[in-house]
Amino acid sequence: MELRSVRYTSRRRWRVPMWALALLVLACVSLWNRRELLVERATFVLPDPTPTPSAVNPLAQARVHESQGDLLKAAEFYGQVAAIETWNPQPLVDQSRLYILLNQVPKALAAAEEAVRRDDRHVDSLNALARALDWSGEYEEAVNTAVDALVLSPDNSWTLAILGEIYADVGNWYKAEAYLDQAAELAPLDVLVWRNKALLHEYRGEYTEGLAALDQGLSVDPSAWYLEIHKGRLYEALFEWENALEAYERALELNPNVSLTWDALGYGHFKVGNDLEARRNLERAVEVDPQDGLAMAHLGTVYYRMRNYEGAVGILSEALELIEGTPRIEFLYQLGLAYVYKDPPECDKAKPWLLAALEIDPESGPALEGLESCPI
């Protein structure tokens, strides 16, 4: 008997019957004819996708709005990033920084505190908290927090500049200068260093030197509108009103998207007696940010001086609801006097505001005058 060869065996093993090939062809044709129905059914049974939230878009939006000067909107988007990336302190640091620029200190403090809760060894978070505490008047806690940051990063120019700011605020000018000089040596292109140097000069009454420091900061960042507002304040201290208004105008040109620039220019015009210009700019400030209590109070002051007492009552009342903490005494007695002088007078509504002014200054002439017009 002859054995089968390997080649012969292989051929026999892979031989497919004709009837099987015919069935395969028929099956393929059937599937092709029903392809649309199968795809439809397959799509129907697929589970709905669950998208994973991404911080990419809100972060991009935050940076775009910040670059355009719309800081309120930018802060809102940084908040969205923080809500998505619950582990990340940085968007809260950025949010706190913007709220400081907007002079919304309680919001700046809340954001910075949350940043530190997320990471108490994150230097930027500690810096943000130290500055927000300083602006809140919590100077001892501010120093302790800044020192914690300095231990972690001894050459951090922001930490040193913030320590300089805190010590300037409490009147320890020697320490303030030492920290600011060290910060300037490490980071001569840090705008915060020059801003805080100007603040120290302002406290010392060295207004010309303060202006020079602000110019140095503007040479680093020509878009720093808040430095122009600071320049205007120093020009006012020098009684250079024309230069002050020009500085406020430059601030407004740099950023018309925050109420602070409109408020600075409007209140500057009020101080030199340009009531119509003051009113126009301050009304615009309130349009840009209806929650800016200080701008609204300045507008109410303009209405009061223009003897629009009815308007002053409405605006000052709303402003005092928005202002956090103790308002300036003039806002209190002006609201009280506006109630007294309006037609008809409303002494019952005037008295609480006049008495509140007297709690700040028992010898306030305008408040006493108002009470004389409305005897108890």
C-alpha positions as CSV (number, residue, x, y, z in Angstrom):
1,M,0.0,0.0,0.0
2,E,1.3,3.5,-0.9
3,L,1.3,6.1,1.9
4,R,-0.3,9.5,1.3
5,S,2.2,12.2,0.9
6,V,2.0,15.4,3.1
7,R,1.1,17.4,0.0
8,Y,-1.8,15.2,-0.9
9,T,-3.1,15.2,2.7
10,S,-3.0,19.0,2.9
11,R,-5.0,19.3,-0.3
12,R,-7.6,17.0,1.0
13,R,-7.8,18.7,4.5
14,W,-8.7,22.2,3.1
15,R,-11.1,21.1,0.3
16,V,-14.5,22.9,0.7
17,P,-17.6,21.4,-0.7
18,M,-19.4,23.3,-3.4
19,W,-22.7,23.4,-1.5
20,A,-20.9,25.2,1.4
21,L,-19.5,27.8,-0.9
22,A,-23.0,28.4,-2.4
23,L,-24.4,28.9,1.1
24,L,-21.7,31.4,2.0
25,V,-22.4,33.4,-1.2
26,L,-26.1,33.5,-0.4
27,A,-25.5,34.7,3.1
28,C,-23.2,37.5,1.9
29,V,-25.8,38.6,-0.6
30,S,-28.5,38.6,2.1
31,L,-26.4,40.7,4.5
32,W,-25.6,43.2,1.8
33,N,-29.3,43.6,0.9
34,R,-30.2,44.2,4.5
35,R,-27.2,46.4,5.4
36,E,-29.2,49.6,6.0
37,L,-31.6,47.9,8.4
38,L,-28.8,46.3,10.3
39,V,-27.0,49.7,10.7
40,E,-30.1,51.3,11.9
41,R,-30.7,48.7,14.5
42,A,-27.1,48.7,15.6
43,T,-27.3,52.5,16.1
44,F,-30.5,52.2,18.1
45,V,-29.0,49.8,20.6
46,L,-25.8,51.8,21.2
47,P,-25.7,53.4,24.7
48,D,-25.8,57.2,24.8
49,P,-22.4,58.6,25.3
50,T,-21.6,60.3,28.6
51,P,-19.3,63.2,27.9
52,T,-16.5,63.9,30.4
53,P,-16.5,67.6,31.3
54,S,-13.4,69.3,30.0
55,A,-11.8,72.5,31.3
56,V,-10.2,73.4,28.0
57,N,-13.0,75.5,26.7
58,P,-13.8,77.6,29.8
59,L,-10.0,78.1,30.4
60,A,-9.6,79.4,26.9
61,Q,-12.7,81.6,27.4
62,A,-11.2,83.0,30.7
63,R,-8.0,83.9,29.0
64,V,-9.7,85.6,26.1
65,H,-11.9,87.7,28.3
66,E,-9.0,88.6,30.5
67,S,-6.9,89.7,27.5
68,Q,-9.9,91.9,26.5
69,G,-10.2,93.4,29.9
70,D,-13.5,91.9,30.7
71,L,-12.4,90.7,34.2
72,L,-15.8,89.9,35.6
73,K,-16.5,87.4,32.7
74,A,-13.0,86.0,33.0
75,A,-13.4,85.4,36.7
76,E,-16.7,83.6,35.9
77,F,-14.9,81.2,33.5
78,Y,-12.1,80.6,35.9
79,G,-14.8,79.6,38.4
80,Q,-16.1,77.1,35.8
81,V,-12.6,75.6,35.4
82,A,-12.3,75.3,39.2
83,A,-15.6,73.5,39.3
84,I,-14.5,70.9,36.7
85,E,-10.9,70.5,38.0
86,T,-11.8,70.1,41.7
87,W,-8.2,69.2,42.5
88,N,-6.6,72.2,40.8
89,P,-6.0,75.4,42.9
90,Q,-4.6,77.5,40.0
91,P,-8.0,78.7,38.5
92,L,-9.0,79.9,42.0
93,V,-5.7,81.7,42.3
94,D,-6.4,83.4,38.9
95,Q,-9.9,84.2,40.0
96,S,-8.7,85.8,43.3
97,R,-6.1,87.9,41.4
98,L,-8.9,89.3,39.2
99,Y,-11.2,90.0,42.1
100,I,-8.4,92.0,43.7
101,L,-8.0,94.1,40.6
102,L,-11.8,94.7,40.6
103,N,-11.6,95.6,44.3
104,Q,-14.0,92.8,45.2
105,V,-12.1,91.7,48.3
106,P,-14.6,89.2,49.9
107,K,-14.7,87.3,46.6
108,A,-10.9,87.4,46.3
109,L,-10.6,86.1,49.8
110,A,-13.1,83.2,49.3
111,A,-11.4,82.1,46.1
112,A,-7.9,82.2,47.7
113,E,-9.1,80.3,50.8
114,E,-10.5,77.5,48.6
115,A,-7.2,77.4,46.6
116,V,-5.3,76.8,49.8
117,R,-7.7,74.2,51.0
118,R,-7.0,72.3,47.8
119,D,-3.2,72.5,48.3
120,D,-1.7,74.2,51.3
121,R,1.8,73.9,49.9
122,H,1.0,75.6,46.6
123,V,3.0,78.9,46.7
124,D,0.7,80.8,44.3
125,S,-2.3,79.9,46.5
126,L,-0.6,81.1,49.6
127,N,0.4,84.3,47.9
128,A,-3.2,84.9,46.8
129,L,-4.5,84.3,50.3
130,A,-1.8,86.5,51.9
131,R,-2.8,89.4,49.6
132,A,-6.5,88.9,50.0
133,L,-6.0,88.9,53.8
134,D,-4.0,92.1,53.6
135,W,-6.7,93.8,51.5
136,S,-9.3,92.6,54.1
137,G,-7.3,94.2,56.9
138,E,-6.2,90.9,58.5
139,Y,-2.6,91.9,58.6
140,E,-1.2,89.4,61.1
141,E,-2.7,86.4,59.2
142,A,-1.5,87.9,56.0
143,V,2.1,88.1,57.2
144,N,1.9,84.5,58.6
145,T,0.5,83.2,55.3
146,A,3.1,85.0,53.2
147,V,5.9,83.7,55.4
148,D,4.6,80.2,54.9
149,A,4.9,80.8,51.2
150,L,8.4,82.3,51.6
151,V,9.6,79.1,53.5
152,L,8.5,77.0,50.5
153,S,10.0,79.4,47.9
154,P,12.5,81.9,49.3
155,D,13.2,83.5,45.9
156,N,9.6,84.0,44.9
157,S,9.3,87.7,43.8
158,W,5.5,87.8,44.3
159,T,5.8,86.6,47.9
160,L,8.4,89.2,48.6
161,A,6.4,91.9,46.9
162,I,3.3,90.9,48.9
163,L,5.2,91.1,52.1
164,G,6.4,94.5,51.1
165,E,2.7,95.5,50.5
166,I,1.6,94.2,53.9
167,Y,4.3,95.9,55.8
168,A,3.6,99.2,53.9
169,D,-0.1,98.9,54.8
170,V,0.8,98.6,58.5
171,G,3.3,101.4,58.4
172,N,6.5,99.4,58.9
173,W,8.2,101.1,56.0
174,Y,11.7,99.8,56.7
175,K,10.7,96.1,56.3
176,A,8.4,97.0,53.4
177,E,11.3,98.6,51.5
178,A,13.7,95.7,52.3
179,Y,11.3,93.1,50.9
180,L,10.4,95.2,47.9
181,D,14.1,95.9,47.1
182,Q,14.8,92.2,47.3
183,A,11.8,91.5,45.0
184,A,13.0,94.1,42.5
185,E,16.5,92.6,42.4
186,L,15.1,89.1,41.7
187,A,12.4,90.2,39.2
188,P,12.9,93.7,37.8
189,L,10.2,93.0,35.2
190,D,7.5,92.1,37.8
191,V,4.7,94.7,37.6
192,L,3.5,93.9,41.1
193,V,6.9,94.9,42.5
194,W,6.6,98.4,40.9
195,R,3.0,98.8,41.9
196,N,3.9,98.1,45.6
197,K,6.9,100.3,45.5
198,A,4.6,103.1,44.3
199,L,2.3,102.3,47.2
200,L,5.1,102.6,49.7
201,H,6.2,106.0,48.2
202,E,2.6,107.2,48.4
203,Y,2.3,106.3,52.1
204,R,5.5,108.2,52.7
205,G,4.2,111.3,50.8
206,E,6.8,110.8,48.1
207,Y,4.4,111.3,45.2
208,T,6.9,112.1,42.5
209,E,8.9,108.9,43.3
210,G,5.7,107.0,43.3
211,L,4.9,108.2,39.8
212,A,8.3,107.1,38.7
213,A,7.7,103.6,40.1
214,L,4.4,103.4,38.2
215,D,6.0,104.6,35.0
216,Q,8.5,101.8,35.5
217,G,5.7,99.3,35.8
218,L,4.0,100.6,32.7
219,S,7.2,100.2,30.8
220,V,7.0,96.5,31.7
221,D,3.3,96.2,30.9
222,P,1.8,99.2,28.9
223,S,-1.7,97.6,29.2
224,A,-1.7,97.9,33.1
225,W,-4.7,100.2,33.3
226,Y,-4.8,100.0,37.1
227,L,-1.4,101.6,37.3
228,E,-2.8,104.6,35.4
229,I,-5.6,104.9,38.0
230,H,-2.9,104.9,40.7
231,K,-1.0,107.6,38.8
232,G,-4.2,109.7,38.7
233,R,-4.5,109.4,42.5
234,L,-0.9,110.6,43.0
235,Y,-1.4,113.5,40.6
236,E,-4.5,114.5,42.7
237,A,-2.3,114.4,45.8
238,L,0.1,116.9,44.0
239,F,-3.0,119.0,43.0
240,E,-2.1,118.4,39.3
241,W,-5.7,117.9,38.3
242,E,-5.1,118.1,34.5
243,N,-2.5,115.3,34.7
244,A,-4.8,113.3,36.9
245,L,-7.7,113.4,34.4
246,E,-5.3,112.5,31.6
247,A,-4.1,109.5,33.6
248,Y,-7.7,108.4,34.1
249,E,-8.5,108.9,30.5
250,R,-5.5,106.7,29.6
251,A,-6.8,104.0,32.0
252,L,-10.2,104.1,30.3
253,E,-8.6,103.8,26.9
254,L,-6.7,100.8,28.0
255,N,-9.7,99.1,29.5
256,P,-13.3,100.3,29.0
257,N,-14.6,96.9,30.1
258,V,-14.4,97.5,33.9
259,S,-16.4,100.0,35.9
260,L,-13.3,101.1,37.8
261,T,-11.9,103.1,34.9
262,W,-15.2,104.9,34.2
263,D,-15.6,105.5,37.9
264,A,-12.1,107.0,38.2
265,L,-12.6,109.4,35.3
266,G,-16.1,110.3,36.4
267,Y,-15.2,111.0,40.0
268,G,-12.1,112.9,38.9
269,H,-14.4,115.2,36.9
270,F,-16.6,115.6,39.9
271,K,-13.7,116.7,42.0
272,V,-12.9,119.5,39.6
273,G,-16.5,120.6,39.3
274,N,-17.4,119.1,35.9
275,D,-20.7,117.6,37.0
276,L,-22.1,116.8,33.6
277,E,-19.0,114.9,32.6
278,A,-18.9,113.3,36.0
279,R,-22.5,112.1,35.6
280,R,-22.0,110.8,32.1
281,N,-19.0,108.7,33.0
282,L,-20.4,107.5,36.3
283,E,-23.6,106.4,34.7
284,R,-21.5,104.4,32.3
285,A,-19.6,102.8,35.2
286,V,-22.9,101.6,36.7
287,E,-23.9,100.2,33.3
288,V,-20.7,98.2,33.0
289,D,-21.1,96.8,36.5
290,P,-24.4,97.3,38.2
291,Q,-23.0,95.7,41.4
292,D,-20.3,98.4,41.8
293,G,-21.6,100.1,44.9
294,L,-18.8,102.6,45.1
295,A,-19.4,103.9,41.5
296,M,-23.1,104.0,42.3
297,A,-22.4,106.0,45.4
298,H,-20.2,108.5,43.5
299,L,-23.1,108.9,41.0
300,G,-25.5,109.5,43.8
301,T,-23.1,112.2,45.1
302,V,-23.2,113.9,41.7
303,Y,-27.0,113.9,41.7
304,Y,-27.0,115.3,45.2
305,R,-24.7,118.2,44.3
306,M,-26.8,118.9,41.2
307,R,-29.8,119.1,43.6
308,N,-31.6,116.1,42.0
309,Y,-32.6,114.9,45.5
310,E,-35.1,112.4,44.3
311,G,-32.5,110.8,42.0
312,A,-29.9,110.9,44.8
313,V,-32.2,109.1,47.2
314,G,-32.8,106.2,44.8
315,I,-29.1,105.8,43.8
316,L,-27.5,106.3,47.2
317,S,-30.0,103.9,48.8
318,E,-29.1,101.2,46.3
319,A,-25.4,101.9,46.6
320,L,-25.4,101.6,50.4
321,E,-27.0,98.1,50.0
322,L,-24.1,97.1,47.7
323,I,-21.2,98.5,49.7
324,E,-19.8,96.0,52.1
325,G,-18.5,97.1,55.4
326,T,-18.8,100.6,56.8
327,P,-19.6,103.2,54.0
328,R,-17.9,106.6,53.9
329,I,-19.6,109.1,56.1
330,E,-20.5,111.5,53.2
331,F,-22.6,108.8,51.6
332,L,-24.6,108.5,54.8
333,Y,-25.3,112.1,55.5
334,Q,-25.9,112.9,51.8
335,L,-28.6,110.3,51.7
336,G,-30.1,111.7,54.9
337,L,-30.0,115.2,53.6
338,A,-31.5,114.2,50.2
339,Y,-34.5,112.9,52.1
340,V,-34.7,116.2,54.0
341,Y,-34.4,118.4,50.9
342,K,-36.6,116.5,48.5
343,D,-40.1,117.6,47.8
344,P,-41.9,116.6,49.9
345,P,-39.3,115.9,52.6
346,E,-39.3,112.5,54.4
347,C,-37.7,113.1,57.8
348,D,-38.6,109.7,59.1
349,K,-36.4,108.2,56.4
350,A,-33.7,110.8,56.8
351,K,-33.0,110.3,60.5
352,P,-31.5,106.8,60.4
353,W,-28.9,107.8,57.9
354,L,-28.1,111.0,59.7
355,L,-27.7,109.2,63.0
356,A,-25.5,106.6,61.3
357,A,-23.2,109.4,60.1
358,L,-23.0,110.7,63.7
359,E,-21.9,107.3,64.9
360,I,-18.9,107.7,62.7
361,D,-18.3,111.4,63.6
362,P,-20.4,112.9,66.4
363,E,-19.5,116.4,65.2
364,S,-20.4,115.9,61.6
365,G,-21.8,119.3,60.5
366,P,-24.0,118.1,57.6
367,A,-25.5,115.4,59.8
368,L,-26.3,117.8,62.6
369,E,-27.7,120.3,60.1
370,G,-30.0,117.6,58.8
371,L,-31.3,116.7,62.2
372,E,-31.9,120.3,63.0
373,S,-34.2,120.4,60.0
374,C,-35.9,117.3,61.2
375,P,-36.1,117.6,65.0
376,I,-36.5,114.4,66.9
